Amino acid sequence: MGKSSKQQQFLKDLESFEPILIAESKKHNIDGWEAEDIQQDVRLRLWIKYSTFKGKSSFKTWANKVMKNCIKNIKRDAERQCRKSLSYSISFDDLDDESE
């Protein structure tokens, strides 16, 4: 079964956007598996939201906004997780020394 014209257009648009996506990852000092993970999240978000793209701006402009929001959300979630982890830290002063 062939790809629909919508899928073909999305893939064409996404191909032109790839260099921007990679550059944005580097701009935020994201590399390795984290960069790949974020890039994949952005690609997925772009596909999910593609039906909302009305063509009032260029695909690159629209995709750039989606990408920046996605990166912002990922960073915010990571910061929340970090704060949550820190709030569960145990103070060594609160531990009983049962080995004595």
Secondary structure as UniProt FT lines:
FT   HELIX           5..27
FT   TURN            28..29
FT   HELIX           32..49
FT   HELIX           50..52
FT   HELIX           59..87
FT   HELIX           92..94
FT   TURN            98..99
//
